[in-house]
Amino acid sequence: MPAFAYHRPASLDEALDLLSRFGEDAKILAGGQSLLPLMALRLSHPANLVDISRVPGLNEIVEDVEGGLAIGATVTHTRAEEAEAVHRLTPLVAAALPLVGHRAIRNRGTVVGSLAHADPAAELPAVALALGARFIAVKSGGQRRVAAADFFSGFLTTDLAPDELLLAVGFPPQKPRTGVSVKEISRRSGDFAIVGLAATVSLDEAGLIASSALSFFGAASTAVRVTEAEEALAGQSPGPEAFEEAARIVSQSLDPPEDANGTTAYRKHVAGVLTRNALADAIDQIGFAA
Ligand SMILES: Cc1cc2nc3c(=O)[nH]c(=O)nc-3n(C[C@H](O)[C@H](O)[C@H](O)COP(=O)(O)OP(=O)(O)OC[C@H]3O[C@@H](n4cnc5c(N)ncnc54)[C@H](O)[C@@H]3O)c2cc1C
């Protein structure tokens, strides 16, 4: 580890003061499951760590009156995974959480930390993008909301300023007649995905596809939605023909990076296969005949 000064603020104001004082020279420490490995590898060397784990009020999962859900900054993956409200109100989040690393990582790592870290191969940024999540960012003297579509700006990069803390992530209510699915392929269970997909499909009253979200991870420098395929699905009868066409568009549109885990062509092909399977799974949950 490179040397650093450790700060453990006892209040949100104190944490924000520290961030404002140190700016670029500070990093927030939540569960440490991404930041500490990066520091151990000397890929990140902040002079100050601001540990938010003891800040009161951040470890909350809150239902809003409209049927949405907010998850606070220090809620761990495990806590969210075990929360009844997460399963009831945000089934896509519930489906993704067991795929985040291993149990030991989920016991310490936080939902919001994963979003702030913005790994393009991580499940939760793709889920946030699929659901149109909203992020609440605070700094000394100010608070703002950022839509997921504007939050992830590049590889491990977000719209957050160095003196901002992500207070919570808010997920909107799920539409009626909606099914969800998260599919991924990885070398071993618990590994980061080589490529994966967080999908939602909503049907109208006649049983046709009203809207969908096809949000991929491990397929670009950020989580990415394939809107062309989503548009092609709108108004279609849910079934193999529509799913096949969406899969074709996905494989054609994505231009994933090549690395030791897979070529671009392999990832494009797998993304198409996952699309077909995820759409069929999601529709099955709604109970309409596909
Ligand atoms: C072996 C291993 C396997 C893993 N597999 C997966 C996987 O399959 N899928 C997956 O998604 N992840 C995986 N991870 C990563 C990990 O689960 C998450 O990235 C992690 O949980 C992030 O949350 P954290 O609380 O640990 O964040 P930290 O490591 O504490 O912080 C991560 C980054 O986010 C910033 N940050 C944290 N909280 C805030 C906040 N409230 N406001 C602003 N910035 C903040 C930090 O400053 C830092 O830059 C794996 C990790 C390991 C070690």
The ligand as an SDF file (V2000), in Angstrom:
LIG
                    3D

 53 58  0  0  0  0  0  0  0  0999 V2000
  -12.2670  -10.5520   -6.1380 C   0  0  0  0  0  0  0  0  0  0  0  0
  -13.2720   -9.5020   -6.4810 C   0  0  0  0  0  0  0  0  0  0  0  0
  -14.3060   -9.8230   -7.3540 C   0  0  0  0  0  0  0  0  0  0  0  0
  -15.2670   -8.8730   -7.6730 C   0  0  0  0  0  0  0  0  0  0  0  0
  -16.2690   -9.2090   -8.5460 N   0  0  0  0  0  0  0  0  0  0  0  0
  -17.1870   -8.2770   -8.8780 C   0  0  0  0  0  0  0  0  0  0  0  0
  -18.2630   -8.5870   -9.7720 C   0  0  0  0  0  0  0  0  0  0  0  0
  -18.4010   -9.7100  -10.2530 O   0  0  0  0  0  0  0  0  0  0  0  0
  -19.1410   -7.5910  -10.0750 N   0  0  0  0  0  0  0  0  0  0  0  0
  -19.0350   -6.3450   -9.5510 C   0  0  0  0  0  0  0  0  0  0  0  0
  -19.8550   -5.4790   -9.8590 O   0  0  0  0  0  0  0  0  0  0  0  0
  -18.0450   -6.0210   -8.7010 N   0  0  0  0  0  0  0  0  0  0  0  0
  -17.1320   -6.9560   -8.3490 C   0  0  0  0  0  0  0  0  0  0  0  0
  -16.1160   -6.6050   -7.4990 N   0  0  0  0  0  0  0  0  0  0  0  0
  -16.0000   -5.1880   -7.0580 C   0  0  0  0  0  0  0  0  0  0  0  0
  -16.8240   -4.8650   -5.8860 C   0  0  0  0  0  0  0  0  0  0  0  0
  -17.8950   -5.6700   -5.6170 O   0  0  0  0  0  0  0  0  0  0  0  0
  -17.4560   -3.4760   -5.9910 C   0  0  0  0  0  0  0  0  0  0  0  0
  -16.8330   -2.6330   -6.8730 O   0  0  0  0  0  0  0  0  0  0  0  0
  -17.4260   -2.8900   -4.6360 C   0  0  0  0  0  0  0  0  0  0  0  0
  -18.4150   -3.5230   -3.8720 O   0  0  0  0  0  0  0  0  0  0  0  0
  -17.5550   -1.3920   -4.5840 C   0  0  0  0  0  0  0  0  0  0  0  0
  -18.0810   -0.9820   -3.3570 O   0  0  0  0  0  0  0  0  0  0  0  0
  -17.1570   -0.6270   -2.1240 P   0  0  0  0  0  0  0  0  0  0  0  0
  -18.0950   -0.1570   -1.0770 O   0  0  0  0  0  0  0  0  0  0  0  0
  -16.2630   -1.7300   -1.7810 O   0  0  0  0  0  0  0  0  0  0  0  0
  -16.3590    0.6320   -2.7180 O   0  0  0  0  0  0  0  0  0  0  0  0
  -14.8310    1.1500   -2.4370 P   0  0  0  0  0  0  0  0  0  0  0  0
  -13.8850    0.1060   -2.8840 O   0  0  0  0  0  0  0  0  0  0  0  0
  -14.7420    1.5830   -1.0010 O   0  0  0  0  0  0  0  0  0  0  0  0
  -14.8480    2.3850   -3.3800 O   0  0  0  0  0  0  0  0  0  0  0  0
  -14.8410    2.2330   -4.7900 C   0  0  0  0  0  0  0  0  0  0  0  0
  -14.7520    3.6140   -5.4560 C   0  0  0  0  0  0  0  0  0  0  0  0
  -15.9850    4.3110   -5.2750 O   0  0  0  0  0  0  0  0  0  0  0  0
  -15.7650    5.5180   -4.5530 C   0  0  0  0  0  0  0  0  0  0  0  0
  -16.9020    5.6480   -3.6220 N   0  0  0  0  0  0  0  0  0  0  0  0
  -17.3690    4.6850   -2.7720 C   0  0  0  0  0  0  0  0  0  0  0  0
  -18.4640    5.1300   -2.1400 N   0  0  0  0  0  0  0  0  0  0  0  0
  -18.6910    6.3960   -2.6100 C   0  0  0  0  0  0  0  0  0  0  0  0
  -19.6920    7.3770   -2.3400 C   0  0  0  0  0  0  0  0  0  0  0  0
  -20.6870    7.1670   -1.4760 N   0  0  0  0  0  0  0  0  0  0  0  0
  -19.6310    8.5530   -3.0030 N   0  0  0  0  0  0  0  0  0  0  0  0
  -18.6340    8.7770   -3.9060 C   0  0  0  0  0  0  0  0  0  0  0  0
  -17.6670    7.9020   -4.1990 N   0  0  0  0  0  0  0  0  0  0  0  0
  -17.7000    6.7150   -3.5440 C   0  0  0  0  0  0  0  0  0  0  0  0
  -14.4240    5.3400   -3.8380 C   0  0  0  0  0  0  0  0  0  0  0  0
  -13.8110    6.5880   -3.5660 O   0  0  0  0  0  0  0  0  0  0  0  0
  -13.6650    4.5240   -4.8590 C   0  0  0  0  0  0  0  0  0  0  0  0
  -13.1700    5.3420   -5.8810 O   0  0  0  0  0  0  0  0  0  0  0  0
  -15.1750   -7.5570   -7.1290 C   0  0  0  0  0  0  0  0  0  0  0  0
  -14.1510   -7.2340   -6.2280 C   0  0  0  0  0  0  0  0  0  0  0  0
  -13.1990   -8.1870   -5.9000 C   0  0  0  0  0  0  0  0  0  0  0  0
  -12.1250   -7.8220   -4.9300 C   0  0  0  0  0  0  0  0  0  0  0  0
  1  2  1  0
  2  3  1  0
  2 52  2  0
  3  4  2  0
  4  5  1  0
  4 50  1  0
  5  6  2  0
  6  7  1  0
  6 13  1  0
  7  8  2  0
  7  9  1  0
  9 10  1  0
 10 11  2  0
 10 12  1  0
 12 13  2  0
 13 14  1  0
 14 15  1  0
 14 50  1  0
 15 16  1  0
 16 17  1  0
 16 18  1  0
 18 19  1  0
 18 20  1  0
 20 21  1  0
 20 22  1  0
 22 23  1  0
 23 24  1  0
 24 25  2  0
 24 26  1  0
 24 27  1  0
 27 28  1  0
 28 29  2  0
 28 30  1  0
 28 31  1  0
 31 32  1  0
 32 33  1  0
 33 34  1  0
 33 48  1  0
 34 35  1  0
 35 36  1  0
 35 46  1  0
 36 37  1  0
 36 45  1  0
 37 38  2  0
 38 39  1  0
 39 40  1  0
 39 45  2  0
 40 41  1  0
 40 42  2  0
 42 43  1  0
 43 44  2  0
 44 45  1  0
 46 47  1  0
 46 48  1  0
 48 49  1  0
 50 51  2  0
 51 52  1  0
 52 53  1  0
M  END
$$$$
